[in-house]
Every structure is written in C-alpha cells, then in structure tokens.
Amino acid sequence: MSQKTITAHTLQLVTFRTTLPTSEVISRLDKELGKHTTPGVSGLQQSTSSKENFEAYLNSAAGPSGFLYFNEFNHGAWMQLFSSPSKGVVYVIGNPLIAETMLRHDMQAGLNIPPRLMILEKKDGQGTEVVYHLPSSVIALGDDQSLRDAAEALDRKIEQLVERIAAAV
C-alpha cells in the first residue's frame, strides 16, 4: 500500500531585468558556463574512475562562473510554430561539487539540483529577464542548518552569475 503526503512551502522566484538584448545575455551565459570551450558534462563518465579524477575534471571543465552547462530547452524555438515570436530558453546548469554540499545532507535536494535559469525576451522586445527559483527556497525545506547554509551559498553563486550576464556595459 502506498501513502501520499503533500507538503506546502513558499517558493521564491527571482527575476533580474536588463536592457541588454536576449542574444547578448545568452552569449554571456554561454561564456560563463564554458559552453563552447569545455566538454562540460559530456566528459563526466570518463572522469568517474576515482574521486580525485572526478574533482579534477570538474575543476577543469567548469566555466569562469564555476558552473557547467548541462542542457537547454529552447521554448522560443517551438513556440514560433504557434505564432509566438518571444524568445525563451531554459538553461540547466550546475556543478556536482556544489551539489554534493547539499546532497550529503538530504538527497531530496536532488529534486531541484541542478538548478535552472530561464532567459526571456521582454514582451516589448526591449531587453531581457533572467528568472530562476531561489535555490534555498526549494532545497532547504527542513530544519537542517547545514543544508540551509549550503543552499544559501548556491543562492549567492547564482546571483553573482546572473549579475555578470545581465550587467549593462
């Protein structure tokens, strides 16, 4: 017999707005993740022979932000089929070394690790929004202070990344 539990909590949605064009924000994010210059997660399998090899690989593969590019979902591309010209791309980013700081306390944190960022063209076409769930609001749901500290450290790392990609020149 199975049992279902639903736990309510408050999710925090963070939105950064910039006058930069969406293409510029995406280009900056790609650079911060080392998307086109490092093998990213594609080399993870070959690096798992030991903890030391794994850590060395991650440290060399992470972009300047400390995050790796995992995947992306370009909702804007298929939404054009439905006459919506808006640009919207979801990036899945992360770093297993950062994830481990949370997963060691609660494996359920893995439900929201790796984090995602959505890059959205503003409806008027005059700038971009970068939207994400504040990691600590979806990861640190209990009383574990160590988990909360690790999730809040991730909050700060993501905010620093978004500030860099959204900063007007």
Summary of the structure (lengths in Angstrom):
residues: 169
radius of gyration: 17.3
end to end distance: 59.0
largest distance: 59.0
contacts: 470
relative contact order: 0.20
helix: 47%
strand: 19%
